[in-house]
Amino acid sequence: MTDRLVQLLAELSWRKGPVTLASGKVSDFYIDCKQTALNAEGALLIGARVWERIQTLRTEGHDIRGVGGLTLGADPIGLAAALASASSNAPVHAFIIRKEPKGHGTAAWLEGGANLPEGSKVVIAEDVITTGGSTLKAITRARESGLVPVAVSVLVDRQEGGLETVESQSGLPVYPLVTREDFDGI
């Protein structure tokens, strides 16, 4: 499954050449994971892999109830995992963390919270991790919204220190589906 996922990411999301990242760093490649996560086959593969990780976390004693993260990159990942879990006896629900609080009504940071009572254990989803800043923001907002993050599932780790930063600053394990090394030779 990983080989096909890497192949899809390479075909749909990977671009060689200099680019300035959200962190301000310049890189020799860009990967737009949304192109693969919004592809039917890509979503199927991603959802299955994240759901597998959640099942493993459950066997380790974590009663995971939800999966999601900072909009927009985490949205298709969380939904794909929720759909992959739908036929199980204990599905997980997707949630979205806004970049800014809702400007009206409840002024909430979190969408999908009706499915996740306060104290629900969740997995934070991320499309790409570079410095870890967005992931740490998602963890903080989830905690402020009453959720209990227990792990992070990232589609692609650029292997630029973000994974280590998130683990050291949040205390959560980070599980990448794909790493920069998987694209060597592309």
C-alpha positions as CSV (number, residue, x, y, z in Angstrom):
1,M,0.0,0.0,0.0
2,T,2.8,2.4,0.8
3,D,4.4,1.9,-2.6
4,R,1.2,2.9,-4.4
5,L,0.7,5.8,-2.0
6,V,4.3,7.1,-2.7
7,Q,3.6,6.6,-6.5
8,L,0.4,8.7,-6.3
9,L,2.1,11.4,-4.2
10,A,5.0,11.5,-6.8
11,E,2.6,11.7,-9.7
12,L,0.0,14.2,-8.2
13,S,1.7,16.1,-5.5
14,W,5.5,16.2,-5.9
15,R,7.3,19.1,-7.7
16,K,11.0,19.5,-7.9
17,G,12.5,23.0,-8.0
18,P,13.1,25.8,-5.5
19,V,10.1,27.0,-3.5
20,T,9.6,29.1,-0.4
21,L,7.7,27.2,2.2
22,A,5.1,28.5,4.8
23,S,7.9,28.5,7.3
24,G,9.9,30.9,5.1
25,K,12.5,28.2,4.4
26,V,13.6,27.6,0.8
27,S,13.4,24.0,-0.3
28,D,14.4,22.1,-3.5
29,F,11.0,20.5,-3.7
30,Y,7.3,21.1,-3.0
31,I,4.7,18.6,-2.1
32,D,1.0,19.5,-2.2
33,C,-0.5,16.5,-0.5
34,K,-4.1,17.8,-1.0
35,Q,-3.8,16.8,-4.7
36,T,-3.4,13.1,-3.6
37,A,-5.6,13.3,-0.5
38,L,-8.5,14.6,-2.7
39,N,-7.9,11.8,-5.3
40,A,-10.3,8.9,-4.8
41,E,-7.6,6.2,-4.7
42,G,-5.3,8.5,-2.7
43,A,-8.0,9.1,-0.1
44,L,-8.8,5.4,0.1
45,L,-5.1,4.6,0.7
46,I,-4.6,7.4,3.2
47,G,-7.7,6.6,5.1
48,A,-6.8,2.9,5.4
49,R,-3.3,3.7,6.7
50,V,-4.5,6.2,9.3
51,W,-7.3,3.9,10.4
52,E,-4.7,1.1,10.8
53,R,-2.6,3.4,13.0
54,I,-5.7,4.3,15.1
55,Q,-6.5,0.6,15.6
56,T,-2.9,0.0,16.7
57,L,-3.2,2.9,19.2
58,R,-6.4,1.3,20.5
59,T,-4.7,-2.0,21.1
60,E,-2.1,-0.1,23.1
61,G,-4.9,1.2,25.4
62,H,-5.9,4.5,23.8
63,D,-9.6,4.9,23.3
64,I,-9.4,7.1,20.1
65,R,-12.7,8.7,19.2
66,G,-11.6,11.3,16.6
67,V,-9.1,12.3,13.9
68,G,-8.5,15.7,12.5
69,G,-6.3,18.8,12.5
70,L,-5.7,22.2,11.2
71,T,-7.7,23.1,8.1
72,L,-7.1,22.7,5.1
73,G,-4.4,20.1,4.9
74,A,-5.8,17.8,7.6
75,D,-9.4,17.9,6.4
76,P,-9.3,15.2,3.7
77,I,-7.1,13.0,5.8
78,G,-9.4,13.1,8.8
79,L,-12.5,12.5,6.7
80,A,-10.7,9.6,4.8
81,A,-9.8,7.9,8.1
82,A,-13.4,8.4,9.5
83,L,-14.8,6.8,6.3
84,A,-12.3,3.9,6.5
85,S,-13.5,3.3,10.1
86,A,-17.3,3.6,9.3
87,S,-18.0,-0.1,9.0
88,S,-16.3,-0.9,12.3
89,N,-18.1,-1.4,15.6
90,A,-16.3,1.8,17.0
91,P,-15.7,4.3,14.2
92,V,-13.8,7.5,14.6
93,H,-15.2,10.9,13.7
94,A,-13.5,13.6,11.8
95,F,-13.0,17.1,13.1
96,I,-11.6,20.3,11.7
97,I,-9.6,23.0,13.6
98,R,-10.1,26.4,12.1
99,K,-7.2,28.8,11.5
100,E,-9.3,31.6,13.0
101,P,-12.3,31.2,15.3
102,K,-15.7,31.2,13.7
103,G,-16.7,34.8,13.3
104,H,-20.3,34.3,14.4
105,G,-22.5,32.0,16.5
106,T,-20.3,30.0,18.9
107,A,-17.0,31.6,17.8
108,A,-15.6,28.0,17.9
109,W,-12.2,26.9,16.8
110,L,-13.4,23.3,16.3
111,E,-15.9,21.9,13.8
112,G,-17.3,18.4,14.4
113,G,-17.2,18.7,18.2
114,A,-20.8,17.5,18.6
115,N,-19.4,14.0,17.8
116,L,-16.6,14.3,20.3
117,P,-17.5,15.0,24.0
118,E,-15.0,16.8,26.1
119,G,-12.1,14.6,27.1
120,S,-12.3,12.5,23.8
121,K,-9.0,11.1,22.8
122,V,-8.0,12.0,19.3
123,V,-5.2,11.7,16.7
124,I,-4.0,14.9,15.1
125,A,-3.7,14.6,11.3
126,E,-1.3,16.7,9.3
127,D,-0.5,16.6,5.5
128,V,3.1,17.7,5.6
129,I,5.5,18.3,8.5
130,T,8.5,20.6,8.0
131,T,9.1,22.7,11.1
132,G,6.2,21.4,13.1
133,G,4.6,24.8,13.8
134,S,1.2,24.0,12.3
135,T,1.1,20.7,14.0
136,L,1.8,22.2,17.4
137,K,-0.9,24.8,16.8
138,A,-3.4,22.1,16.0
139,I,-2.4,20.2,19.2
140,T,-2.8,23.4,21.3
141,R,-6.2,24.2,19.7
142,A,-7.5,20.7,20.2
143,R,-6.5,20.7,23.8
144,E,-8.1,24.2,24.3
145,S,-11.3,22.7,22.7
146,G,-11.4,19.9,25.3
147,L,-10.0,17.1,23.2
148,V,-7.0,14.9,24.3
149,P,-4.5,14.4,21.5
150,V,-2.6,11.2,22.0
151,A,-0.7,11.0,18.7
152,V,0.0,12.7,15.4
153,S,-0.4,11.0,12.0
154,V,1.4,12.9,9.2
155,L,1.1,12.0,5.5
156,V,4.6,13.2,4.6
157,D,7.5,14.0,6.9
158,R,10.0,16.3,5.0
159,Q,12.6,15.1,7.5
160,E,13.7,18.7,8.3
161,G,13.3,18.5,12.1
162,G,9.6,19.0,12.5
163,L,8.8,15.5,13.6
164,E,11.4,15.8,16.4
165,T,10.2,19.3,17.4
166,V,6.6,18.1,17.7
167,E,7.5,15.1,19.7
168,S,9.8,17.0,22.1
169,Q,7.4,20.0,22.6
170,S,4.1,18.1,22.7
171,G,5.1,14.8,24.2
172,L,3.1,13.0,21.5
173,P,4.5,10.4,19.2
174,V,4.4,11.3,15.5
175,Y,3.8,8.6,12.9
176,P,4.6,9.5,9.2
177,L,3.0,7.5,6.4
178,V,5.7,8.6,4.0
179,T,9.1,10.3,4.4
180,R,11.3,12.4,2.2
181,E,13.5,9.4,1.7
182,D,10.7,7.6,0.0
183,F,11.0,10.0,-2.9
184,D,14.7,9.4,-3.4
185,G,15.4,8.7,-7.1
186,I,12.2,10.5,-8.3
